[in-house]
Amino acid sequence: MPLDESQIARTLFAYMTQYPEEVAVLTPLNRVLNEHVRHGRCQHGDLCPQVAASALVVDERDMVLALWDSTCSRWRLPRLLPHAADDSLYDTAERAASHVTGIAELWRTDFIADAVDIHFQRDRLGSDVRLSYEFRYLLRSYSYALPLSTPRHIQWRQINEAVQQERLQRRLVDDYLSERPMCRRIGLAV
């Protein structure tokens, strides 16, 4: 059973308020979530937009934790679908990072509790198209927290290697990683 859809709708609304230029792309998900909340159930069959959460785990060197995806030959972020046991999409992202990588030392920067990015894509299901939305959350960790027994397909990568979207690269570098001095003062980063 997925996470409470009214909570996802509130998260989406907060994101659209912060990034109004992305409203057009996010409107189909917003409309479906509002219908689900209003009717109490899904009336769209298997073609509802899929919602996932991923973790942008950044270390003290501003490297991003990434997984090699051999199906599309590129690095991607740890990603999971929400579960009923998750209290929020942030919890799903945190679970994705710790489950996939084995890192136990994860924390968020206090200033950034909201989604950093919502990545949108269209997936083909036979003759139908399913929309997919990935809510991305910024988490911090130390590079040494990655276990030595970690498989080679999980590595710390440069932001531009691990993150394909230029918009998200700009947000990370300009908006979020520029807060490092404050993080240092409160003891979150070295």
N, C-alpha and C positions, 0 to 999 in steps of 0.2 A: 504494500500500500504506500503510495507516494506521500510526500510532505503535504501539509494543509495548504490547499490552493489559495485560500484567502491571504495567507502569509506571503506566498509567492507574488500575489497580485500587489500587496503593499510594497514589497521589495521592488517590483517592477515600476510602480508609480513613483517611488522615491528616486529611482534611477532616471526615469524619463523627465522628472522635474529638474534634476541636476544636469542632464544632457538633452535639452529639447531638440537639438539637431538630429537626434536618432529616433524621434517619435514615430516617423513614418515606417521604419523597419520593424519597430516593436509593437505597432498597433495590432497586427493579427494575434499575437500572443495575449495582449491586454484584453482584446475582445473575447477570446476563448476563455480566459481565466474568469472574466466577469460573468460570462454565461454559466460556467461551471458553478461558481459561487451562488449565483442567483437561483439556478435550478437544483443545486445539490447533487448533480450527477452529470456525467458526460453524455452528450447527445451527438457526438461526432464520429463514433466508431473508432477505428484505429488510426485516423488521420489527424488527431489533435497534435499540436506542436509538442515536441519533446523538450523537456527542461532538464538540464544537467548543471552541475557545479564543478568548477575546476579551481585548482590552487596555483597561484603565482607565488611560488616559494623563492624568495630572494635571500641570498647570503650576505655576509659582511663585505664581499668584493663586488656586490651588485651583479652577481651571476644568478641565472634562473635555473631552477631544477626542471629538467625536461626528460621525456621518455622518447626513445626512437620508435616511430611507427613505420614498420616495414611495408604496410599496405599502401601508404602514400609517400613513402621515402622522405619523411621530414620529422623534425622534433616536435613534440606536442606537450601539453601540460597534463599533470595528473587530473583525471576527470572521473566522476561517478554520477549516477542517477540518484536523486533524493530517495530517502527511505523514511518510513514512518517513525523510526527511532531517532531521526535527526530533528533537532529543535528548529533549525533554520538552514538555509542554503549555505551559510557560512560553515555550519557544522558538517555539512556534506563535503564542502571543499577541504576542510581540515581532515576529515576521514579519508578522503581521496589521497591526500598527501602522505598521511601516516601509513595507510594501508598499502599503498603501492610501493613506497620507498623505504618504509621501516624507520623513518625519522620520528623520534619521540619528542624532541625539543622543537616545538613550533609555537609561535606567538604572533599576535597581530599588533600592528602599530595602533596605538589608542586613537589616533586621529582618523584612521581608515577602517571603519566597521562596515561600510557599504560596499557594494559591488564596484570594482574598478572598471569593469567592462562587461558588456553582454555581447557575445559573439553570435552572429546569425549565419545560418547556412541552410540550403535546401538539399534534402536527401531524396533520392529516387527510390520508390517502393513499387517496382513493376511499372505500371502505367501511371501511378499516382505520385504526388510529391508531398513529402512531409517536411515541415519546418522544424528546425532544431535551434534552440537557444541555450547558450552556455554562459552561465553567470560566473564571472571570474573574481576571486577574492585574493587580496594581497596578504601573504603570510611571511614571516621572517624566520630564519634559522641560521645556524652556523654551518660553514662548509664541512667541518669535522663531524657534524651530527649524522651525516650519511654513513651508514654502516660499511665497514670494509668489505663485507661479503656481498655488497650490492652488485647486481648484474651490470654488464657493460652498457646495456641499453638505457640505463638511468644515469644521467650525468649532470653536472653543473655546466651550463652553456652561457655564452654571451646573450644578452637580451635579444639582439637582432637575429640570432640563430634559432632561439626557442620560440620567439613570438613573431608570427608571420604578419600580423596587421600593423601597419605603420601608425595608425591612430593609437593603439595600445602601447606601442613602443614610446611614442611621444608622452603619453600620460604617465607611464612608469618613470621615465627619465626626468621629465620636467616637473611633474606634480608630486609624485610620491617619493621618489628616491632623493629628491632635493631636501626632504625633511630629516635627513640623516643627522645633522647637528643636534636637533632636538632629541632624537632617539638616543644619541650618545649621552646627552645630559641626564636622561632618565634611566640609563643603563640597559637599553635594549640592543644596542649594536656596539661592536668594537671598532 
